[in-house]
Amino acid sequence: MKKLLPKKLILTALSCYSGMMCLQAQTSSQDISTNLSEDQRVNSFTMEPLRGTPSIIKMNTSGATLGVNDVPAFLRAAMGVGNETVFNKISSMNTNGVQVDKYQQVTNGIKVEHGVFKATSRKGIVYGLTAEYYNLPASITSTASLSESAALQKALDHVGASLYAWEYIESLGNSPEITAAYNEVYPTGELVFVDNYLTDAVDLALAYKFNVYAAEPLSRADIYVDANNGQVLLLDAIIKHADGHGKEEIRNMVGKAGKNKRPVPVMAAQGDTRYAGTRMFDTSLENGMYVLKGTTPTGVANETRSMEGIGGLPLSVPAIYTLSEPIYDGDGDLLNPETADNNWTAAEHRKDNFSVTNPYPVANEKNNDDVALDAHWGAEIVLNYWQEKHNRDSYDNLGTKVFNYVHYGDAYDNAFWNGSAMTYGDGSYQGGTNPDGSFAPLTSMDVCSHEIGHGVCEFTADLVYQRESGAMNEGFSDIWAAAVEQYVLTEIDGSLNYDPWGIGEQIDERDGGLQPGDPNAVALRWMDDPKAAGDPDSYGGANWQEPECGTPTLANDYCGVHTNSGVLNKWYYLLVTGSGQAFSAGSGKAASDDQVSDGGRQYEVEGIGFDKASAISYLAETMLSPNAKFIDMRQASIFAAQVLYGIGSNEEIQTTNAWYAVDIGEAFSAGDPNTITFSDSNVLIFSEDNTVNGCADVNTYNVLIGSVEVPQGTTINVSTAGSTATRGQDYDISGQSFTFNGSETNSITVTVYDDAVVEETETIVLSFVYNGQFLKQEFSIGDNDFAPRTGNSPFDLLATETFSNDGMPNGWSIQNVLDGTNKWTFNGTGEAAGKAFITTLGADI
């Protein structure tokens, strides 16, 4: 449908029509589709409809292939970009013989936020690329009219904190350590191109990106401020599930020099943990005492420190280094003696035992450092899991030191990842002596793994913490919580009271202190039966929170991130165990999986076990782009299963069927051998209308054709005979000849044009013959055009204008940029429907 420009802009709009790049994307969706279709190395691809750019490109793995060193050149050619856009390789990781390289989109020297390609390869051959590519309009400005300081004030006004991290640090005095800490947290603006998250359209703008760390109330987020109008376009939370008082966390920014240095000498210690019995872990010897500062089994430095509750104010400069207390064996007082023997017994380190005569707050978990041993040992085990199972060196794959902070706040019911460290509250349960207390100290193994999982996500998918991407961010952390607990049970100690399908089952005391396995025990979330904790187990089903809930905030859980994570949790559970299995015991849980989704689907999934399900999940997580949705995770995980275990493998089948079980996508269907068919998932109704591309109204659709065990080099020719729509006028297709090798999928890109002609619904018929069988699929194009409406009185276009030859009306200007004759036509959009506008040489303005 054609657009009616504002009346006073009609003539001036003619001035930018000569290039139209002021209004149009640099490379059209059709051009990108054509580039990909004509590249002999490309097997198939899928276009993301809103961005109009690829979401996944699958490459040939034999014959004409793409080498890992040729990826940047391939992307430049496929996306049709010039020298203004580059794709910089910024990270690389290897797992299970598979390499994933991440490329950052940069245009005019400015990073396109979230604009990434992930190239997945084996032995130097690229199997495919997942993508979030933004086609910037040529009119976008790369110059900021708003100063950095003014933009920062806009960001601070948006946060509205009463105290910020740098303000608190500044109040502590003046020293090199304080200056370093201040500089670390004071926000500086980075200019980036970013999408405006306040609208449904893809409309990028130049913005300042600030990392804003608030102390009261505690929060940390990347905040994007439009560099020209000051509007906050996006707040992406860094601290997950935190609120309340934040000064104590900020104190630990001071004196963290040398955070990647590994302590020497490292000593082997033994200690009585709260949740896992007696365990071995690494410490260091300092001044005749042992301190919780060591390495993990993989050599990553690991340090655990105490926040000492809420601490005391005011603070003097000499006390800065002890604001975050090291935890020692051997520093007990006369009433609580400790022997510096590196044997951290409960008698020495669990100093407050709660009773009727010794309740909270007289007794306080902040005095019990046995829970610090859980955090310290837990970090060792979690990072060892990542190295052993996934070849990942610390959460960032760079071997960075891990900090664990315990005793955060007074009876604080939470734990969180702050972007660089884990922080654990002591919980309000306080030995059962605090009325209405909910949680024991939050240092259990699954909580530790969950929080480090957020760090892994930050350095892989970097999922934006809101809506569906935020729900998957939480879901991945739950997956790693379950995977690590199972790792401990199978490879360290099978007697521990862990339930991998419960999240926080050891620390959730809302059941009055019942142990995991009790039929009335509760947990924060149940992965096998999410509904038992009020979460959905099906996409869009019961308990589902609308992800397009308005503006994501902490109050609405960023549009349901902790709730909708249940869908990913259920998918993972089914992939591990299979359908129809008995659930673990817990309050409100069903006896077993009923094999029926909320959408009424009857499903069957065969479990493939923790190791394979986790390998698929991790590879898929590394493939995802920041704004991925559940459907993208389905696509990535199926591709991951194909890369790891082969096309048509049992692992691919079960991965696909597990998604079907949570109402996302169809069940796996291989088809009969030596067949080629149209995909049942193809969209059959096309539309002319496109509100994203402006005047260039085209829509692109991918029609998938799949083969099953056909001979190598099998070619089919696709016909459009029988179509009532006219090719070249109503639509076009990317090609007609397609070659298949074995079992694979090819994609036909269908481009639908808005022809501005009032007509009946038209059809496109695609057909081919294979093995003597005629196959066709029919698609309809809905017409969005209509004749102009007539009124009962003249319409005055401009109240002040005249069309005499004595000059232009006030506010109009003349600029000749085109030869040809202007002509009037009709059919605008919205309020302009049926109204007239000007074209020249038949082209739309």
Secondary structure, DSSP 4 states (H G I P E B T S, - for coil): ------GGGHHHHGGGTTT-TTTSBSS-HHHHHHHHHH-TTEEEEEEETTTTEEEEEEE-SSSS--BGGGHHHHHHHHHT--TTEEEEEEEEEEETTEEEEEEEEEETTEEEEEEEEEEEEETTEEEEEEEE----BTT-----SS-HHHHHHHHHHHH--SEEHHHHHHTT---HHHHHHHHHHS---EEEEEE-TTSSS--EEEEEEEEEEEEETTEEEEEEEETTT--EEEEEESS-S--S--HHHHHTTTT-TTTTPPPSSEEEEEEE-SSS-EEEEEEEEETTEEESEEE-TTS-EEEEEEEEET--SS--GGGGGGSSEE-EES---SSS---SSSEE-HHHHB-----SSS-TTTS-GGGBTHHHHHHHHHHHHHHHHHHHHH---STTSS---EEEEEEETTT---EEE-SS-EEEE--S-GGGTSTT--B--S--HHHHHHHHHHHHHHTTT---SSHHHHHHHHHHHHHHHHHHHHHHHHHT-TTS---TTEESTTTB-TTSSPPTT-TT---SEESS-GGGGT--SSTTSTT---S--SS--TTTHHHHHHHHHHHHHHHHHHHHHBTTPBPPP-TT--SB--SB-TT--B---B---HHHHHHHHHHHHHH--TT--HHHHHHHHHHHHHHHH-TT-HHHHHHHHHHHHTTSSPPP---STTEEEE-TTS--EEES--SSSTTS-EEEEEEEEEEESEEEEEEEE-B-TT-SSPBTTTEEES-SEEEEEES-EEEEEEEEE--------EEEEEEEEETTEEEEEEEEEE----PPP--SS---S-TT----SS-PPTT--------S-EEEEE--SGGGTT-EEEEETTEE-
